[in-house]
Amino acid sequence: MKPIKIFTGRQKEHNVQLLTLLYDNGPLSAWELTAKIRKIRRQSLHATLNKRLRELEKKGYVRRDNKKWYLRLKGIIAILLIQKTHKMWNPVWKEIFESKAEIIEQNSTPLLERYGITKEDLHTMRKKIGLDLEDFDAWVVLSQKAKSLMEKGLMDFDVIKEETLFGLIIMETMTTEQLSNIWNPEKKPNQA
């Protein structure tokens, strides 16, 4: 497999450290990340890490909210891709994901109701697709599917947007019938 560009070259060490620290600890400020890495020239290191974080943000691996850096779902997949033995993320990511999902559900309730989709349907769909941070094994499978797509040359992980990444993985993982059953759970396979 061609390595992910952020994990190559001179930036490799810092990128791996930054993403792994976020994965293991939850959201951290640049100063907190600097303190955890512990180098001699902390001011210089802090500037370097800030530059690396901004690059990772441009590529969709992290996002900044106030002074804290947050791992995005694409960042979680990237960490799973480089782990030799898969290790569970910090539980705080599940809490953050659930609170964001709740906000999205609240804001999209009128649209969901218009199409006859309940919040329970949405939760079920998320779980069936594997986009639920409660199911670590499903995320390992998603990362393996991403690895397979990269090995086939169908995807450049550094360039692909997070939304496109998950759409591609889902389309490669599930059949059209399986996807249809997720959106129309009461519809029987024989019905047209």
C-alpha positions as CSV (number, residue, x, y, z in Angstrom):
1,M,0.0,0.0,0.0
2,K,1.2,3.5,-0.9
3,P,1.6,5.3,2.5
4,I,-0.6,8.2,3.3
5,K,1.5,11.4,2.5
6,I,1.1,12.9,5.9
7,F,2.9,9.8,7.3
8,T,5.9,10.2,5.0
9,G,8.9,12.5,4.9
10,R,10.1,15.0,7.5
11,Q,6.6,15.7,8.9
12,K,5.8,12.0,9.6
13,E,7.0,11.9,13.2
14,H,5.0,15.0,14.2
15,N,1.9,14.1,12.3
16,V,1.9,10.6,13.8
17,Q,2.5,12.0,17.3
18,L,-0.2,14.7,17.0
19,L,-2.9,12.4,15.6
20,T,-2.1,9.7,18.1
21,L,-2.1,12.1,21.1
22,L,-5.5,13.4,20.0
23,Y,-6.8,9.8,19.5
24,D,-5.6,8.7,22.9
25,N,-6.5,11.8,24.9
26,G,-9.3,13.7,23.3
27,P,-9.3,17.3,22.3
28,L,-6.1,19.2,23.3
29,S,-4.7,22.7,22.7
30,A,-1.4,23.1,20.8
31,W,0.3,23.9,24.1
32,E,-1.0,20.7,25.7
33,L,0.2,18.7,22.7
34,T,3.6,20.4,22.9
35,A,3.8,19.5,26.6
36,K,3.0,15.9,25.9
37,I,5.7,15.6,23.2
38,R,8.4,17.2,25.5
39,K,11.3,18.5,23.4
40,I,14.1,20.8,24.5
41,R,13.1,23.9,22.4
42,R,9.5,24.1,23.4
43,Q,8.8,27.5,21.7
44,S,10.2,26.2,18.5
45,L,8.4,22.9,18.8
46,H,5.1,24.7,19.5
47,A,5.5,26.8,16.3
48,T,6.3,23.6,14.4
49,L,3.3,21.7,15.8
50,N,1.0,24.6,15.1
51,K,2.1,24.5,11.5
52,R,1.6,20.8,11.3
53,L,-1.9,21.1,12.9
54,R,-2.9,23.7,10.3
55,E,-1.8,21.4,7.5
56,L,-3.7,18.5,9.0
57,E,-6.7,20.8,9.3
58,K,-6.5,21.7,5.6
59,K,-6.4,18.0,4.7
60,G,-9.4,17.2,6.9
61,Y,-7.8,15.2,9.7
62,V,-8.4,17.6,12.5
63,R,-10.5,20.7,13.2
64,R,-10.0,23.5,15.7
65,D,-12.8,24.8,18.0
66,N,-11.6,27.7,20.1
67,K,-8.2,26.7,21.3
68,K,-8.7,22.9,21.2
69,W,-7.8,20.6,18.3
70,Y,-10.3,17.9,17.6
71,L,-9.8,14.7,15.6
72,R,-12.2,14.3,12.7
73,L,-13.6,11.0,11.6
74,K,-11.0,10.9,8.7
75,G,-8.3,11.3,11.4
76,I,-9.7,8.3,13.3
77,I,-9.5,6.1,10.1
78,A,-5.9,7.4,9.5
79,I,-4.8,6.3,13.0
80,L,-6.4,2.9,12.6
81,L,-4.6,2.5,9.3
82,I,-1.1,3.0,10.9
83,Q,-1.7,1.1,14.1
84,K,0.0,-2.3,14.1
85,T,-2.5,-3.6,16.7
86,H,-5.8,-1.8,16.7
87,K,-6.4,0.1,20.0
88,M,-9.7,1.7,21.0
89,W,-9.8,5.6,20.9
90,N,-10.4,7.6,24.0
91,P,-14.1,7.4,25.1
92,V,-14.4,11.2,25.0
93,W,-14.6,10.9,21.2
94,K,-17.8,8.9,21.4
95,E,-19.3,11.6,23.7
96,I,-18.3,14.4,21.3
97,F,-19.6,12.4,18.2
98,E,-23.0,11.7,20.0
99,S,-23.5,15.3,21.0
100,K,-22.7,16.5,17.4
101,A,-25.1,13.8,16.0
102,E,-27.8,15.0,18.4
103,I,-27.4,18.6,17.2
104,I,-27.6,17.4,13.5
105,E,-30.7,15.3,14.3
106,Q,-32.4,18.2,16.1
107,N,-31.8,20.6,13.2
108,S,-32.9,18.1,10.6
109,T,-36.1,16.8,12.3
110,P,-38.5,18.7,10.0
111,L,-36.8,17.3,6.9
112,L,-36.7,13.8,8.4
113,E,-40.4,13.9,9.3
114,R,-41.2,15.0,5.8
115,Y,-39.7,11.8,4.4
116,G,-41.1,9.6,7.3
117,I,-37.8,9.0,8.9
118,T,-37.7,8.9,12.7
119,K,-34.6,9.5,14.9
120,E,-34.7,5.8,15.7
121,D,-34.4,5.0,11.9
122,L,-31.5,7.4,11.7
123,H,-29.7,5.7,14.6
124,T,-30.4,2.3,13.1
125,M,-29.1,3.4,9.7
126,R,-25.9,4.9,11.3
127,K,-25.2,1.6,13.1
128,K,-25.9,-0.6,10.0
129,I,-23.5,1.5,7.9
130,G,-20.9,1.4,10.6
131,L,-20.8,5.1,11.4
132,D,-21.3,4.7,15.1
133,L,-18.4,5.2,17.6
134,E,-20.0,2.6,19.8
135,D,-18.8,-0.2,17.4
136,F,-15.0,-0.2,17.4
137,D,-14.9,-3.3,15.2
138,A,-17.0,-1.6,12.5
139,W,-14.4,1.2,12.4
140,V,-11.6,-1.3,12.0
141,V,-13.5,-2.8,9.1
142,L,-14.0,0.7,7.6
143,S,-10.3,1.4,7.9
144,Q,-9.5,-2.0,6.2
145,K,-11.9,-1.0,3.4
146,A,-10.1,2.3,3.0
147,K,-6.8,0.5,2.9
148,S,-8.1,-1.8,0.2
149,L,-9.3,1.2,-1.9
150,M,-5.9,2.8,-1.5
151,E,-4.1,-0.4,-2.5
152,K,-6.2,-0.5,-5.7
153,G,-5.3,3.1,-6.4
154,L,-8.9,4.2,-6.2
155,M,-8.4,6.7,-3.5
156,D,-5.7,9.2,-2.4
157,F,-6.3,9.5,1.4
158,D,-4.7,12.9,1.7
159,V,-6.8,14.5,-1.0
160,I,-10.2,12.9,-0.5
161,K,-12.8,14.8,1.5
162,E,-14.2,13.2,4.6
163,E,-17.7,13.0,3.2
164,T,-16.5,11.5,-0.1
165,L,-14.3,9.0,1.9
166,F,-17.3,7.6,3.8
167,G,-19.6,7.6,0.8
168,L,-17.0,5.6,-1.2
169,I,-16.3,3.2,1.7
170,I,-20.1,2.6,2.2
171,M,-20.7,2.2,-1.5
172,E,-17.9,-0.4,-1.7
173,T,-19.0,-2.2,1.4
174,M,-22.8,-2.5,0.9
175,T,-24.9,-3.5,-2.0
176,T,-27.6,-1.3,-3.5
177,E,-30.2,-3.6,-2.0
178,Q,-28.6,-3.3,1.5
179,L,-28.5,0.5,1.3
180,S,-32.1,0.5,0.1
181,N,-33.2,-1.6,3.1
182,I,-31.5,0.8,5.4
183,W,-33.6,3.7,4.1
184,N,-36.8,1.7,3.7
185,P,-36.7,-0.9,6.5
186,E,-40.4,-1.8,6.3
187,K,-40.2,-2.5,2.5
188,K,-39.9,-6.2,1.7
189,P,-37.4,-7.4,-0.9
190,N,-40.3,-8.6,-3.2
191,Q,-42.0,-5.2,-3.2
192,A,-41.2,-2.9,-6.1
